[in-house]
Amino acid sequence: MEFDYSVLHDNFTYMLWGRVADGQPGGVLLTLIMALSAGVLALVLGVLMAGLAWRFGGWTRHVLFLWASFIRGIPLIFVIFWLYFLLPVVFGGSIPGPLTVVLALAWFTSAAVMHSTLAGLESLPTGQQEAGIASGMSPLKILGFILLPQAWPNLLPSYIGLFISLIKDTSLAFIVNVPELTTIAAQVNNRVQIYPAEIFLFVGLVYYLICAALAHVAGKRLKKAKRQRLVKP
C-alpha cells in the first residue's frame, strides 16, 4: 500500500485553522479554542463547587456529589446533543455550535474538577485550617489564601490530565458539525475520497503531539511537587 501525502500539503492550512480569514476558525485552532474555553469554565465551576462542599458539608455536599455522579454517568455525546437542541428552545434563538460544545464540555468536566479539588483540599493537614481560624480569618479567606495555594501544586497534574481529556473530547463536536479538527478532516476526506489513511493518520498524530506535550508538562510538574514534599522539614 502506497501513501500519498500531497492531500495534507494541499489542505494543511485549512486543517490547522479553517477559514479564520473569513472569521470562521476551524481545525486545530478551533479545537484548542474550545478546549481552553471549556477548561477555564470547568475550572471555575469545579473549584466553586469544591469550595461549597468543603465549607458546608452535609446536604450541600450530598447534593453536589449526586449532581456530579449524574453528569459523569451520562455519555458526553448525549450532553452535547441535549444542549445543542435544548438551548435554542430555552433562549428562543440559535446558539453557535462551538459555544454549545464548550458549555457541554465545561459542564461535564466540572464534576471531575470538583472531586479532584475537594480531594486536594482534604489532603492538607488540618492544622492549616485551624491556624487560619485562630488568626480570625473567615472560611472564604482560609480557602482562598491558605488551602487552595497549598493544594494547587498537587492539583495541577490532575487539572492538566483533565485538559488533555478535554482536547480529545472536542472531537465529539463532529456530531453537531462544528468545524474542529475531526470535522475538518472528514470534510477533506469526503471531498477527495481517496486518501482517508493519510488524512486520519495526520489527525491522530496532531492529537497525540498536543496531548503528549501536555502529559510531559504534567509529569514534570508532578516530579517537582514530589521533590518539594521530600525536602520539607
Secondary structure by P-SEA (a helix, b strand, c coil): ccccccccccccccccccccccccccaaaaaaaaaaaaaaaaaaaaaaaaaaaacccaaaaaaaaaaaaaaaaccaaaaaaaaaccccccccccccaaaaaaaaaaaaaaaaaaaaaaaaaaaccaaaaaaaaaacccaaaaacccccccccccaaaaaaaaaaaaaaacccccccccccaaaaaaaaaaaccccaaaaaaaaaaaaaaaaaaaaaaaaaaaaaaaaaaaacc
